[in-house]
Amino acid sequence: KDSKRMSAGEIKQWAEAQENLDIYQVNAFIIGTGQRKLYAIGLWKMMACIGLQIVGIILLAQLTWEDGGFDEGDGVCQGYNGDTQSEAWMAFFFVSFVSITCAEDLRNLGHYGMYGWGSEQPEFVSKIWVAIGFYANIIVLILSWLCSSIIIFASGNILDMVLNSVAVLFMITIDDEIVTFSDYENVLSTMSTFSNKSSAVAFLDKIAEALLKLQKLWDFQLLGKIPICTLIMTPLTICAPLFTILCYSSVGKGEDAAATPAP
């Protein structure tokens, strides 16, 4: 009971401050407390979020790759010949920024809102939606990292580089931005109206507990108390910008390809 009060108190604090709750966690609370009149709008928002964050990013990366001419089989890496062109260095710095941002978000995701509770979720929360939100965020961050790097690498000029990469990074926050004042008010207004979960939700919670227990592996420490997440993220954070500066070339990308005369 004390744990339940503490969990409810934290959710109330987050809702009052309008922070630390994304659309997946809001739905986890609404569905877990049996607020059926709020199911439709919550699930609709979540579908829009998944469509934009996952499907939208995949389509954008594919279109950017094709527009950059990388699907024609001429090779992705043009090689670095000592050229200090501004586009190449801007691409290097932008990929560095994107890599650091996404890596830090991935490293800290397990400490955000309800995700910080892991498999020890309170009974009034639908654990399956917490698990879906946790793994959806992991997928979105990885896709955004990849897509932003591709967009930057495939951009033939600095303006495209800036606008498109920032747009993709914004898509990471959609699950937070789509939670509005009314959602927080709904959470606050239903804090004391918990109802029993259905048998189907209770069954899904058992599956969710197993999925959320895997989260502990991410913070498991190796090699003198270094977390696994750090061992994985650090090399990727370094390799992505290095690949960009070594392989970047504005020749053959988009309109530049059409403007380059044939030999």
C-alpha positions in Angstrom: 0.0 0.0 0.0 2.8 2.4 0.8 4.4 1.6 -2.6 1.0 2.2 -4.3 0.7 5.6 -2.6 4.2 6.6 -3.5 3.7 5.6 -7.2 0.4 7.5 -7.3 2.0 10.4 -5.6 4.8 10.5 -8.3 2.3 10.3 -11.1 0.3 13.1 -9.5 3.4 15.2 -9.2 4.4 14.6 -12.8 0.9 15.5 -14.0 0.8 18.7 -12.0 4.2 19.7 -13.4 3.1 18.5 -16.9 6.3 16.5 -17.4 7.8 12.9 -17.4 4.6 11.4 -19.0 4.6 10.5 -22.7 1.5 9.3 -24.6 2.3 5.6 -23.8 2.5 6.3 -20.1 -0.7 8.3 -20.1 -2.5 5.4 -21.8 -0.9 3.0 -19.3 -2.5 4.9 -16.5 -5.9 5.5 -18.2 -6.2 1.8 -19.3 -4.8 0.5 -16.0 -7.4 2.5 -14.0 -10.2 1.4 -16.3 -11.2 4.9 -17.6 -13.0 3.5 -20.7 -14.4 6.8 -21.8 -10.9 8.0 -22.4 -9.7 4.9 -24.3 -10.6 6.2 -27.8 -8.7 9.5 -27.8 -5.7 8.0 -26.0 -5.3 5.2 -28.5 -6.0 7.5 -31.4 -3.1 9.8 -30.3 -0.9 6.8 -29.8 -1.6 5.5 -33.3 -0.8 8.9 -34.8 2.4 8.9 -32.8 3.6 5.5 -33.9 2.7 6.3 -37.5 4.8 9.5 -37.5 7.7 8.3 -35.4 8.3 4.9 -36.9 6.6 4.6 -40.3 7.2 8.2 -41.2 10.9 8.1 -40.3 11.5 4.9 -42.3 9.8 6.4 -45.4 11.8 9.6 -45.0 15.1 7.7 -44.8 14.2 5.7 -47.8 13.2 8.8 -49.9 16.4 10.6 -48.8 18.6 7.7 -49.8 17.0 7.4 -53.2 17.1 11.2 -53.8 20.8 11.2 -52.9 21.4 8.6 -55.6 22.8 6.0 -53.3 20.4 3.3 -54.6 22.1 3.3 -58.0 25.0 1.1 -57.0 27.8 3.6 -57.4 29.0 3.2 -53.8 28.2 5.2 -50.7 31.6 6.1 -49.5 33.3 8.6 -51.9 36.5 8.7 -49.9 38.2 11.6 -48.2 40.8 13.3 -50.3 41.9 16.0 -47.8 39.2 18.5 -49.0 38.1 20.8 -46.2 34.8 21.8 -47.8 32.4 23.4 -45.5 29.6 20.9 -46.2 31.8 17.9 -45.1 32.7 19.5 -41.8 29.1 20.7 -41.2 28.0 17.1 -41.9 30.6 15.8 -39.4 29.5 18.2 -36.6 25.8 17.6 -37.2 26.2 13.8 -37.1 28.2 14.2 -33.9 25.4 16.2 -32.4 22.7 13.7 -33.5 24.8 10.8 -32.2 25.4 12.3 -28.8 21.7 13.4 -28.5 20.3 10.0 -29.4 22.9 8.0 -27.4 22.2 10.0 -24.3 18.4 9.6 -24.8 18.9 5.8 -25.1 21.1 5.7 -22.1 18.7 7.6 -19.9 15.4 6.2 -21.2 15.2 3.7 -18.4 15.0 6.6 -15.8 12.2 8.5 -17.5 8.8 8.5 -15.8 7.2 5.1 -15.4 10.0 3.5 -17.3 12.2 4.1 -14.3 10.1 1.6 -12.3 11.0 -1.3 -14.7 9.0 -4.4 -14.0 8.0 -3.1 -10.6 5.0 -1.2 -11.9 2.1 -0.4 -9.5 -1.1 -2.4 -10.0 -3.2 0.5 -11.2 -0.9 0.9 -14.3 -1.3 -1.2 -17.5 2.2 -2.7 -17.6 1.9 -3.8 -21.3 1.5 -0.2 -22.4 4.6 0.8 -20.4 6.5 -2.0 -22.1 5.2 -0.9 -25.5 6.2 2.6 -24.8 9.6 1.7 -23.6 10.5 -0.4 -26.6 8.8 2.0 -29.1 11.0 4.7 -27.8 14.1 2.5 -28.3 13.1 1.8 -31.9 12.3 5.5 -32.6 15.6 6.7 -31.2 17.6 4.1 -33.2 15.6 4.9 -36.4 16.0 8.7 -35.8 19.7 8.3 -35.3 20.1 6.3 -38.5 17.7 8.5 -40.5 19.3 11.8 -39.4 22.7 10.5 -40.2 21.5 9.4 -43.6 19.8 12.7 -44.3 22.9 14.7 -43.3 25.2 12.4 -45.3 22.9 12.6 -48.4 22.5 16.3 -48.2 24.3 18.3 -51.0 24.1 21.6 -49.2 24.1 23.0 -45.6 20.5 24.3 -45.7 19.0 20.8 -46.4 21.3 19.4 -43.8 20.1 21.7 -41.1 16.4 21.7 -41.9 15.9 18.0 -42.5 18.0 16.7 -39.6 16.4 19.0 -37.1 12.9 17.9 -38.4 13.8 14.3 -37.7 15.1 15.0 -34.3 11.8 16.8 -33.5 10.0 13.6 -34.4 11.7 12.0 -31.3 9.7 14.2 -29.1 6.3 13.7 -30.7 5.2 11.2 -28.0 5.8 13.9 -25.4 4.4 16.9 -27.5 1.1 15.0 -28.2 0.3 14.9 -24.5 -1.7 18.1 -23.9 -3.0 20.0 -20.9 -6.3 18.0 -21.1 -4.4 14.7 -20.8 -2.7 15.8 -17.6 -6.0 17.0 -16.3 -7.6 13.6 -17.1 -4.8 11.9 -15.1 -5.3 14.2 -12.1 -9.1 13.8 -12.2 -8.9 10.0 -12.2 -6.3 9.6 -9.5 -8.8 8.3 -6.9 -11.1 6.3 -9.3 -9.1 3.1 -9.8 -11.1 0.1 -10.9 -10.1 -3.6 -11.2 -8.3 -4.7 -14.3 -9.9 -7.1 -16.7 -8.5 -10.6 -17.0 -7.1 -9.8 -20.5 -5.2 -6.8 -19.2 -4.0 -8.8 -16.2 -2.7 -11.6 -18.6 -0.9 -9.0 -20.7 0.7 -7.6 -17.6 2.5 -10.9 -17.0 4.1 -10.7 -20.4 5.0 -7.0 -19.9 6.8 -7.9 -16.6 9.1 -10.2 -18.5 9.8 -7.6 -21.2 10.5 -4.9 -18.7 12.9 -7.1 -16.7 15.2 -7.0 -19.7 15.7 -3.3 -19.0 18.0 -4.2 -16.1 20.5 -5.6 -18.6 21.0 -2.2 -20.1 22.4 -0.9 -16.8 24.3 -4.1 -16.0 27.9 -3.2 -15.3 31.0 -4.8 -16.8 34.8 -4.1 -16.9 35.1 -2.2 -13.7 31.6 -0.9 -13.3 31.1 0.4 -16.8 27.4 -0.1 -17.9 26.7 -2.2 -21.0 24.8 0.8 -22.5 28.0 2.9 -22.3 30.1 0.2 -23.9 27.6 0.0 -26.8 26.8 3.6 -27.3 30.3 5.1 -27.0 31.8 3.4 -30.1 28.7 4.2 -32.2 28.7 7.8 -31.1 32.3 8.1 -32.4 32.1 5.9 -35.5 29.1 7.7 -37.1 30.7 11.1 -37.4 34.1 9.6 -38.4 32.4 7.7 -41.2 30.7 10.9 -42.4 33.9 13.0 -42.6 35.8 10.2 -44.3 33.2 9.3 -46.8 31.2 12.6 -47.4 31.1 14.1 -50.9 28.6 16.5 -52.2 29.2 15.3 -55.8 26.4 13.0 -57.0 23.8 14.1 -54.5 20.4 15.4 -55.6 20.6 18.5 -57.8 24.4 18.5 -57.7 24.4 15.2 -59.7 22.4 16.7 -62.5 24.6 19.8 -62.6 27.8 17.8 -62.8 28.8 17.3 -66.5 29.5 13.9 -67.8 33.2 13.2 -68.6 
